[in-house]
Amino acid sequence: MYAVRPGPRAVNHICIACRASGLNGLKQKGTRRQFGSQQPQWRGLDFQQFCTRSFGVLLATGAGAALLNGSHHFGLRELHAEAPPAPVEMTIEKTKKRKGLSKEENRDSISSQHLQVKKSWENPGVYAWGSNSGRVAAPDSEEAFVKSPRRIPFFDGVLLRDIKLDRNFAAAITENGDLLQWGSDFSAESRQPIPTLKGKNLTQVQISRDRIITLSSSGKVYTLPVSQPDQLSGPKPQESSWIPFLSSTSPISYRTIQTPEKVTSIASGLDHVLLLTSSGRLFTAASSSTEFPSKGQLGIPGLTWTHRPEGPYDQPHEITTLRGFNIRHVAAGDYHSLAVDGEGRVFTFGDNSLGQLGFDPNAESPYIDAPSLLPISKLYAGTSQTPRVTSIAAGGVNSFFTIDATRVAAPGEDPSGIRGIGRVTSDTWACGQGTWGGLGNGRWTHVQGSPTKLKALSGLFEYDEPTSTVIPIRLARLSVGSTHASATMNNVTHVGAHSGSSENDTNWGADVLWWGGNEYYQLGTGKRNNVAQPLYIRPLDAGEKKGKEKEKEKEKEEHRFQITPRGRVKVNGRWVEMEQRVECGRFVSAVYSGVCT
């Protein structure tokens, strides 16, 4: 006789899955249910209902399989019909407050996601990991690697506007707009970040091979050497004072890049920088003092060191072929550039030796020195979908595009008789080199010219209860390092738990996935193997587990790192808008508490 396994074990597994997705036994208002290629997030269902329904499905499926497949599949000779056994009583208990715990302590105990959000608010700062050969991930340590996320003590309780990481140097912008620098290429003696460029109200920072490029709130672009000795010994400009007709000499050496319009965004490769203005015009300039851009990444045909106009080597050059396209976003890899306009069209230029521009490489002509329109529509040929690029990202020799594809009626189709007309699907595509898994498509492709879809980050949906509609799950942010990358999902989050809500009302953040090169432990998995498929990592405070602790951690697979979304919290006695952000650099990664301005 075929026996069905008792219910409690199945229910327990389902309950673990519920806690893994942050359900925590309570139906939240305004939540969404997720559908798609990834494991669903069951936050929208009542905990008891979900367990009961899921158990019923499992029970019915198991019994049905036994009858359909026959007794030989189970090692039985015959299957006899017998009197039904007495019904088994099954009691599903409601989530109860644990004895001796306060309401907040109970929330911490039942949800690691809630605890992560709480810690990020109570103690903001910077976590870093990966290569530490240049004392970037751990400025006060001589370790060669930091294998798992670790706090940098200097930044405890500190909010930042931006941060960029190289293997041997790093730069960050403080909440009040000053520049901080650290790492062995900055100073051989320093063991903590040091303020350098101050009083400029900086908002963005980028790094090249040997210079720091910053953008101020007024739209002015400043560049300065990475090296502290070069800052102190180089030419220092005169600075105006708040006192009329009085000026002083800057304590450090820096230069400015002047454009005819206000610059609103910057992106830098190893030798070049992209400057986007408020009217959508795009300028490029040399960003390194040792190498002039020579692979077409400036977007100006014929512009080389020997054929450059008179003036400073880092003077800006407008890409006139893009004038009138109203460029909205820019991104830069080591030697290539991307730009997207208001219509969702992407232009690429620079090095294409590994297909990073989205075109099959040509050994005889590895560079494209003029902006070229990427034929995104070819990716959706025959699908009855109209694509529009919504964001771009680049790093190293890889490029990424997020696309909203809208279902339209094909020629000859009657729109009134087609379901899903107007439905938007959000997809993520990549091109370039995948030798270390950097494409995130599950393959180890050496050269990828035509963009390839990241299935784990594409075609995801969730049910939005307030509007009673199914909506696509997009990427909130994509950070690309030299060989690895991270995607922050724009899934539903909840940070509304308060003293008046239920003890089972918990907060949770946005999902974050990682993939690519991991030779220097930059993925934060604690291991060194490269990863070609996006995956989750453990919470930032999990640390390095050993022995029995490691075994226990394996049993708690539901505990994964989630980013804390934007919220108004009290930091150091004052209310501020802040959120956590991810930054992937050259063999180094960081998560920092960013102030929202």
HUCOR-V34860 format. One record per residue. N is the residue number from 1. RES is the residue in three letters. PHI is phi as a letter, one per 40 degrees, with the letter a starting at -180 (NA if undefined). Layout:
BEGIN
n=N res=RES phi=PHI
n=N res=RES phi=PHI
END
This chain:
BEGIN
n=1 res=MET phi=NA
n=2 res=TYR phi=c
n=3 res=ALA phi=b
n=4 res=VAL phi=c
n=5 res=ARG phi=c
n=6 res=PRO phi=d
n=7 res=GLY phi=c
n=8 res=PRO phi=d
n=9 res=ARG phi=c
n=10 res=ALA phi=c
n=11 res=VAL phi=c
n=12 res=ASN phi=d
n=13 res=HIS phi=c
n=14 res=ILE phi=c
n=15 res=CYS phi=c
n=16 res=ILE phi=c
n=17 res=ALA phi=c
n=18 res=CYS phi=c
n=19 res=ARG phi=c
n=20 res=ALA phi=c
n=21 res=SER phi=c
n=22 res=GLY phi=g
n=23 res=LEU phi=c
n=24 res=ASN phi=g
n=25 res=GLY phi=g
n=26 res=LEU phi=a
n=27 res=LYS phi=c
n=28 res=GLN phi=c
n=29 res=LYS phi=c
n=30 res=GLY phi=g
n=31 res=THR phi=c
n=32 res=ARG phi=b
n=33 res=ARG phi=b
n=34 res=GLN phi=b
n=35 res=PHE phi=b
n=36 res=GLY phi=h
n=37 res=SER phi=c
n=38 res=GLN phi=c
n=39 res=GLN phi=c
n=40 res=PRO phi=c
n=41 res=GLN phi=c
n=42 res=TRP phi=c
n=43 res=ARG phi=c
n=44 res=GLY phi=c
n=45 res=LEU phi=c
n=46 res=ASP phi=c
n=47 res=PHE phi=d
n=48 res=GLN phi=c
n=49 res=GLN phi=c
n=50 res=PHE phi=c
n=51 res=CYS phi=c
n=52 res=THR phi=c
n=53 res=ARG phi=c
n=54 res=SER phi=c
n=55 res=PHE phi=c
n=56 res=GLY phi=c
n=57 res=VAL phi=c
n=58 res=LEU phi=c
n=59 res=LEU phi=c
n=60 res=ALA phi=c
n=61 res=THR phi=c
n=62 res=GLY phi=c
n=63 res=ALA phi=c
n=64 res=GLY phi=c
n=65 res=ALA phi=c
n=66 res=ALA phi=c
n=67 res=LEU phi=c
n=68 res=LEU phi=c
n=69 res=ASN phi=c
n=70 res=GLY phi=g
n=71 res=SER phi=c
n=72 res=HIS phi=c
n=73 res=HIS phi=c
n=74 res=PHE phi=b
n=75 res=GLY phi=g
n=76 res=LEU phi=b
n=77 res=ARG phi=c
n=78 res=GLU phi=b
n=79 res=LEU phi=b
n=80 res=HIS phi=b
n=81 res=ALA phi=c
n=82 res=GLU phi=b
n=83 res=ALA phi=c
n=84 res=PRO phi=c
n=85 res=PRO phi=c
n=86 res=ALA phi=c
n=87 res=PRO phi=c
n=88 res=VAL phi=c
n=89 res=GLU phi=c
n=90 res=MET phi=b
n=91 res=THR phi=b
n=92 res=ILE phi=b
n=93 res=GLU phi=c
n=94 res=LYS phi=c
n=95 res=THR phi=c
n=96 res=LYS phi=b
n=97 res=LYS phi=c
n=98 res=ARG phi=c
n=99 res=LYS phi=c
n=100 res=GLY phi=g
n=101 res=LEU phi=b
n=102 res=SER phi=c
n=103 res=LYS phi=d
n=104 res=GLU phi=c
n=105 res=GLU phi=c
n=106 res=ASN phi=c
n=107 res=ARG phi=c
n=108 res=ASP phi=c
n=109 res=SER phi=c
n=110 res=ILE phi=c
n=111 res=SER phi=a
n=112 res=SER phi=c
n=113 res=GLN phi=c
n=114 res=HIS phi=c
n=115 res=LEU phi=c
n=116 res=GLN phi=c
n=117 res=VAL phi=c
n=118 res=LYS phi=c
n=119 res=LYS phi=c
n=120 res=SER phi=c
n=121 res=TRP phi=c
n=122 res=GLU phi=c
n=123 res=ASN phi=a
n=124 res=PRO phi=c
n=125 res=GLY phi=i
n=126 res=VAL phi=b
n=127 res=TYR phi=b
n=128 res=ALA phi=a
n=129 res=TRP phi=a
n=130 res=GLY phi=h
n=131 res=SER phi=c
n=132 res=ASN phi=b
n=133 res=SER phi=c
n=134 res=GLY phi=b
n=135 res=ARG phi=f
n=136 res=VAL phi=c
n=137 res=ALA phi=c
n=138 res=ALA phi=a
n=139 res=PRO phi=d
n=140 res=ASP phi=c
n=141 res=SER phi=b
n=142 res=GLU phi=b
n=143 res=GLU phi=c
n=144 res=ALA phi=c
n=145 res=PHE phi=b
n=146 res=VAL phi=b
n=147 res=LYS phi=c
n=148 res=SER phi=a
n=149 res=PRO phi=d
n=150 res=ARG phi=b
n=151 res=ARG phi=c
n=152 res=ILE phi=c
n=153 res=PRO phi=d
n=154 res=PHE phi=d
n=155 res=PHE phi=c
n=156 res=ASP phi=c
n=157 res=GLY phi=g
n=158 res=VAL phi=b
n=159 res=LEU phi=b
n=160 res=LEU phi=b
n=161 res=ARG phi=c
n=162 res=ASP phi=a
n=163 res=ILE phi=a
n=164 res=LYS phi=b
n=165 res=LEU phi=b
n=166 res=ASP phi=b
n=167 res=ARG phi=c
n=168 res=ASN phi=b
n=169 res=PHE phi=a
n=170 res=ALA phi=a
n=171 res=ALA phi=a
n=172 res=ALA phi=a
n=173 res=ILE phi=b
n=174 res=THR phi=c
n=175 res=GLU phi=c
n=176 res=ASN phi=c
n=177 res=GLY phi=g
n=178 res=ASP phi=c
n=179 res=LEU phi=c
n=180 res=LEU phi=b
n=181 res=GLN phi=b
n=182 res=TRP phi=a
n=183 res=GLY phi=h
n=184 res=SER phi=c
n=185 res=ASP phi=c
n=186 res=PHE phi=c
n=187 res=SER phi=a
n=188 res=ALA phi=c
n=189 res=GLU phi=c
n=190 res=SER phi=c
n=191 res=ARG phi=b
n=192 res=GLN phi=a
n=193 res=PRO phi=d
n=194 res=ILE phi=b
n=195 res=PRO phi=c
n=196 res=THR phi=b
n=197 res=LEU phi=c
n=198 res=LYS phi=b
n=199 res=GLY phi=g
n=200 res=LYS phi=b
n=201 res=ASN phi=f
n=202 res=LEU phi=c
n=203 res=THR phi=b
n=204 res=GLN phi=b
n=205 res=VAL phi=b
n=206 res=GLN phi=b
n=207 res=ILE phi=b
n=208 res=SER phi=b
n=209 res=ARG phi=c
n=210 res=ASP phi=a
n=211 res=ARG phi=b
n=212 res=ILE phi=b
n=213 res=ILE phi=b
n=214 res=THR phi=b
n=215 res=LEU phi=b
n=216 res=SER phi=c
n=217 res=SER phi=c
n=218 res=SER phi=c
n=219 res=GLY phi=g
n=220 res=LYS phi=c
n=221 res=VAL phi=b
n=222 res=TYR phi=b
n=223 res=THR phi=b
n=224 res=LEU phi=a
n=225 res=PRO phi=c
n=226 res=VAL phi=c
n=227 res=SER phi=c
n=228 res=GLN phi=c
n=229 res=PRO phi=d
n=230 res=ASP phi=c
n=231 res=GLN phi=c
n=232 res=LEU phi=c
n=233 res=SER phi=c
n=234 res=GLY phi=c
n=235 res=PRO phi=c
n=236 res=LYS phi=b
n=237 res=PRO phi=c
n=238 res=GLN phi=c
n=239 res=GLU phi=b
n=240 res=SER phi=c
n=241 res=SER phi=b
n=242 res=TRP phi=c
n=243 res=ILE phi=c
n=244 res=PRO phi=d
n=245 res=PHE phi=g
n=246 res=LEU phi=b
n=247 res=SER phi=b
n=248 res=SER phi=a
n=249 res=THR phi=c
n=250 res=SER phi=c
n=251 res=PRO phi=c
n=252 res=ILE phi=b
n=253 res=SER phi=c
n=254 res=TYR phi=a
n=255 res=ARG phi=b
n=256 res=THR phi=b
n=257 res=ILE phi=b
n=258 res=GLN phi=b
n=259 res=THR phi=b
n=260 res=PRO phi=c
n=261 res=GLU phi=b
n=262 res=LYS phi=c
n=263 res=VAL phi=c
n=264 res=THR phi=b
n=265 res=SER phi=a
n=266 res=ILE phi=b
n=267 res=ALA phi=a
n=268 res=SER phi=b
n=269 res=GLY phi=b
n=270 res=LEU phi=c
n=271 res=ASP phi=b
n=272 res=HIS phi=b
n=273 res=VAL phi=b
n=274 res=LEU phi=b
n=275 res=LEU phi=b
n=276 res=LEU phi=c
n=277 res=THR phi=c
n=278 res=SER phi=c
n=279 res=SER phi=c
n=280 res=GLY phi=g
n=281 res=ARG phi=c
n=282 res=LEU phi=b
n=283 res=PHE phi=b
n=284 res=THR phi=b
n=285 res=ALA phi=a
n=286 res=ALA phi=c
n=287 res=SER phi=b
n=288 res=SER phi=b
n=289 res=SER phi=c
n=290 res=THR phi=b
n=291 res=GLU phi=b
n=292 res=PHE phi=c
n=293 res=PRO phi=d
n=294 res=SER phi=b
n=295 res=LYS phi=b
n=296 res=GLY phi=g
n=297 res=GLN phi=c
n=298 res=LEU phi=c
n=299 res=GLY phi=g
n=300 res=ILE phi=b
n=301 res=PRO phi=d
n=302 res=GLY phi=g
n=303 res=LEU phi=c
n=304 res=THR phi=b
n=305 res=TRP phi=c
n=306 res=THR phi=c
n=307 res=HIS phi=b
n=308 res=ARG phi=b
n=309 res=PRO phi=c
n=310 res=GLU phi=c
n=311 res=GLY phi=h
n=312 res=PRO phi=d
n=313 res=TYR phi=c
n=314 res=ASP phi=b
n=315 res=GLN phi=c
n=316 res=PRO phi=c
n=317 res=HIS phi=b
n=318 res=GLU phi=c
n=319 res=ILE phi=c
n=320 res=THR phi=c
n=321 res=THR phi=c
n=322 res=LEU phi=b
n=323 res=ARG phi=c
n=324 res=GLY phi=g
n=325 res=PHE phi=c
n=326 res=ASN phi=f
n=327 res=ILE phi=c
n=328 res=ARG phi=b
n=329 res=HIS phi=b
n=330 res=VAL phi=b
n=331 res=ALA phi=a
n=332 res=ALA phi=a
n=333 res=GLY phi=c
n=334 res=ASP phi=d
n=335 res=TYR phi=b
n=336 res=HIS phi=a
n=337 res=SER phi=b
n=338 res=LEU phi=b
n=339 res=ALA phi=a
n=340 res=VAL phi=b
n=341 res=ASP phi=c
n=342 res=GLY phi=c
n=343 res=GLU phi=c
n=344 res=GLY phi=g
n=345 res=ARG phi=c
n=346 res=VAL phi=b
n=347 res=PHE phi=b
n=348 res=THR phi=b
n=349 res=PHE phi=a
n=350 res=GLY phi=h
n=351 res=ASP phi=c
n=352 res=ASN phi=b
n=353 res=SER phi=c
n=354 res=LEU phi=b
n=355 res=GLY phi=g
n=356 res=GLN phi=c
n=357 res=LEU phi=c
n=358 res=GLY phi=g
n=359 res=PHE phi=b
n=360 res=ASP phi=c
n=361 res=PRO phi=c
n=362 res=ASN phi=b
n=363 res=ALA phi=c
n=364 res=GLU phi=c
n=365 res=SER phi=a
n=366 res=PRO phi=c
n=367 res=TYR phi=b
n=368 res=ILE phi=b
n=369 res=ASP phi=c
n=370 res=ALA phi=b
n=371 res=PRO phi=d
n=372 res=SER phi=b
n=373 res=LEU phi=c
n=374 res=LEU phi=c
n=375 res=PRO phi=c
n=376 res=ILE phi=c
n=377 res=SER phi=c
n=378 res=LYS phi=c
n=379 res=LEU phi=c
n=380 res=TYR phi=b
n=381 res=ALA phi=c
n=382 res=GLY phi=g
n=383 res=THR phi=b
n=384 res=SER phi=f
n=385 res=GLN phi=b
n=386 res=THR phi=b
n=387 res=PRO phi=c
n=388 res=ARG phi=a
n=389 res=VAL phi=c
n=390 res=THR phi=b
n=391 res=SER phi=a
n=392 res=ILE phi=b
n=393 res=ALA phi=a
n=394 res=ALA phi=a
n=395 res=GLY phi=a
n=396 res=GLY phi=f
n=397 res=VAL phi=b
n=398 res=ASN phi=b
n=399 res=SER phi=b
n=400 res=PHE phi=b
n=401 res=PHE phi=b
n=402 res=THR phi=b
n=403 res=ILE phi=b
n=404 res=ASP phi=c
n=405 res=ALA phi=b
n=406 res=THR phi=b
n=407 res=ARG phi=c
n=408 res=VAL phi=b
n=409 res=ALA phi=c
n=410 res=ALA phi=c
n=411 res=PRO phi=d
n=412 res=GLY phi=g
n=413 res=GLU phi=c
n=414 res=ASP phi=c
n=415 res=PRO phi=d
n=416 res=SER phi=c
n=417 res=GLY phi=b
n=418 res=ILE phi=b
n=419 res=ARG phi=c
n=420 res=GLY phi=g
n=421 res=ILE phi=c
n=422 res=GLY phi=g
n=423 res=ARG phi=c
n=424 res=VAL phi=b
n=425 res=THR phi=b
n=426 res=SER phi=b
n=427 res=ASP phi=b
n=428 res=THR phi=b
n=429 res=TRP phi=b
n=430 res=ALA phi=a
n=431 res=CYS phi=a
n=432 res=GLY phi=h
n=433 res=GLN phi=b
n=434 res=GLY phi=b
n=435 res=THR phi=d
n=436 res=TRP phi=b
n=437 res=GLY phi=g
n=438 res=GLY phi=c
n=439 res=LEU phi=c
n=440 res=GLY phi=g
n=441 res=ASN phi=b
n=442 res=GLY phi=g
n=443 res=ARG phi=b
n=444 res=TRP phi=b
n=445 res=THR phi=c
n=446 res=HIS phi=c
n=447 res=VAL phi=b
n=448 res=GLN phi=b
n=449 res=GLY phi=c
n=450 res=SER phi=c
n=451 res=PRO phi=d
n=452 res=THR phi=b
n=453 res=LYS phi=c
n=454 res=LEU phi=c
n=455 res=LYS phi=c
n=456 res=ALA phi=c
n=457 res=LEU phi=b
n=458 res=SER phi=b
n=459 res=GLY phi=g
n=460 res=LEU phi=c
n=461 res=PHE phi=b
n=462 res=GLU phi=a
n=463 res=TYR phi=c
n=464 res=ASP phi=c
n=465 res=GLU phi=c
n=466 res=PRO phi=d
n=467 res=THR phi=b
n=468 res=SER phi=f
n=469 res=THR phi=b
n=470 res=VAL phi=c
n=471 res=ILE phi=b
n=472 res=PRO phi=c
n=473 res=ILE phi=c
n=474 res=ARG phi=c
n=475 res=LEU phi=c
n=476 res=ALA phi=c
n=477 res=ARG phi=a
n=478 res=LEU phi=b
n=479 res=SER phi=b
n=480 res=VAL phi=b
n=481 res=GLY phi=c
n=482 res=SER phi=c
n=483 res=THR phi=b
n=484 res=HIS phi=b
n=485 res=ALA phi=a
n=486 res=SER phi=a
n=487 res=ALA phi=b
n=488 res=THR phi=c
n=489 res=MET phi=c
n=490 res=ASN phi=c
n=491 res=ASN phi=c
n=492 res=VAL phi=c
n=493 res=THR phi=b
n=494 res=HIS phi=a
n=495 res=VAL phi=b
n=496 res=GLY phi=b
n=497 res=ALA phi=c
n=498 res=HIS phi=a
n=499 res=SER phi=c
n=500 res=GLY phi=c
n=501 res=SER phi=c
n=502 res=SER phi=c
n=503 res=GLU phi=c
n=504 res=ASN phi=c
n=505 res=ASP phi=c
n=506 res=THR phi=b
n=507 res=ASN phi=c
n=508 res=TRP phi=a
n=509 res=GLY phi=b
n=510 res=ALA phi=c
n=511 res=ASP phi=c
n=512 res=VAL phi=b
n=513 res=LEU phi=b
n=514 res=TRP phi=b
n=515 res=TRP phi=a
n=516 res=GLY phi=h
n=517 res=GLY phi=c
n=518 res=ASN phi=a
n=519 res=GLU phi=c
n=520 res=TYR phi=b
n=521 res=TYR phi=g
n=522 res=GLN phi=c
n=523 res=LEU phi=c
n=524 res=GLY phi=g
n=525 res=THR phi=c
n=526 res=GLY phi=g
n=527 res=LYS phi=b
n=528 res=ARG phi=b
n=529 res=ASN phi=c
n=530 res=ASN phi=c
n=531 res=VAL phi=b
n=532 res=ALA phi=c
n=533 res=GLN phi=b
n=534 res=PRO phi=d
n=535 res=LEU phi=a
n=536 res=TYR phi=c
n=537 res=ILE phi=b
n=538 res=ARG phi=c
n=539 res=PRO phi=d
n=540 res=LEU phi=d
n=541 res=ASP phi=c
n=542 res=ALA phi=c
n=543 res=GLY phi=g
n=544 res=GLU phi=c
n=545 res=LYS phi=c
n=546 res=LYS phi=b
n=547 res=GLY phi=f
n=548 res=LYS phi=c
n=549 res=GLU phi=c
n=550 res=LYS phi=c
n=551 res=GLU phi=c
n=552 res=LYS phi=c
n=553 res=GLU phi=c
n=554 res=LYS phi=c
n=555 res=GLU phi=c
n=556 res=LYS phi=b
n=557 res=GLU phi=c
n=558 res=GLU phi=c
n=559 res=HIS phi=c
n=560 res=ARG phi=b
n=561 res=PHE phi=c
n=562 res=GLN phi=b
n=563 res=ILE phi=c
n=564 res=THR phi=c
n=565 res=PRO phi=c
n=566 res=ARG phi=c
n=567 res=GLY phi=a
n=568 res=ARG phi=c
n=569 res=VAL phi=b
n=570 res=LYS phi=c
n=571 res=VAL phi=b
n=572 res=ASN phi=f
n=573 res=GLY phi=g
n=574 res=ARG phi=b
n=575 res=TRP phi=c
n=576 res=VAL phi=b
n=577 res=GLU phi=c
n=578 res=MET phi=a
n=579 res=GLU phi=a
n=580 res=GLN phi=c
n=581 res=ARG phi=b
n=582 res=VAL phi=b
n=583 res=GLU phi=b
n=584 res=CYS phi=b
n=585 res=GLY phi=b
n=586 res=ARG phi=c
n=587 res=PHE phi=g
n=588 res=VAL phi=b
n=589 res=SER phi=b
n=590 res=ALA phi=a
n=591 res=VAL phi=b
n=592 res=TYR phi=b
n=593 res=SER phi=c
n=594 res=GLY phi=b
n=595 res=VAL phi=c
n=596 res=CYS phi=c
n=597 res=THR phi=b
END
